[in-house]
Amino acid sequence: MRINEEITASQVRLVGENIPEQGVYSLRDALRMADEQELDLVEISAKADPPVCRIMDYQKYLYQQKKKAKEMKANAAKIVIKEIRFGPNTDEHDFQFKLKHAQEFLQEGSKVKASVFFKGRSIVYADHGEKLLLRFAVELEEYGRAEQMPKLEGKRMIMMIAPIKKK
C-alpha cells in the first residue's frame, strides 16, 4: 500500500464516506482534499485504472490491523501434546493405567504421543511394541483417532493420536 506522495499515478479514483463526490480526481486535488481533512491518501487498489484511493487515518488503520491480528492469535487453539511412554513388555495393569490417562488427555482436547522405548537388545521385540501401540489406538477409538501408524525412529516407536472434535 502506498500513501500520500508515494502514489505515482497522475489520476486516482477516490472512494469512501468522507468525500463529497466520489469519482476520478487528479493526484494533486486528492492530496489537497486529504490534507484539508488532516488525513492520509491511501492507495487501495494499484492495479485498477485509475488506481483506487481512500482518504483515511493510516496510522489508526495500521493500529486496528495489529489489534485484529493479536485477537486472532489469542483466539487460535493451542495444541498441547501429552506423551505416554511404554516399554516393549508393558504388563496389563500398566497398560490400563496409561490408557485411562490417555482417555483423560484426549477428552480435554490434547493430542497424545504414545511411544515405546527399546533399551539395549529389546529392539528385537519391535513387533511387540507395534502390537502394543496398535492395541492402544484401538482402545482409544471413541476418544481419538490415530494420525499415523506406529513408526520406528531409532530406539523408539512413535504413534500420534488426535482427539475427536465434539459437535
C-alpha positions, 0 to 999 in steps of 0.5 A: 500500500502506498500513501500520500506522495508515494502514489505515482499515478497522475489520476486516482479514483477516490472512494469512501464516506468522507468525500463529497463526490466520489469519482476520478480526481487528479493526484494533486486535488486528492492530496489537497482534499486529504490534507484539508481533512488532516488525513492520509491518501491511501492507495487501495487498489494499484492495479485498477485504472485509475488506481483506487484511493481512500482518504483515511487515518493510516496510522489508526488503520495500521493500529486496528490491523495489529489489534485484529491480528493479536485477537486472532492469535489469542483466539487460535487453539493451542495444541498441547501434546501429552506423551505416554511412554511404554516399554516393549513388555508393558504388563496389563495393569500398566497398560490400563493405567496409561490408557485411562490417562490417555482417555483423560488427555484426549477428552480435554482436547490434547493430542497424545504421543504414545511411544515405546522405548527399546533399551539395549537388545529389546529392539528385537521385540519391535513387533511387540511394541507395534502390537502394543501401540496398535492395541492402544489406538484401538482402545482409544477409538471413541476418544481419538483417532490415530494420525499415523501408524506406529513408526520406528525412529531409532530406539523408539516407536512413535504413534500420534493420536488426535482427539475427536472434535465434539459437535 
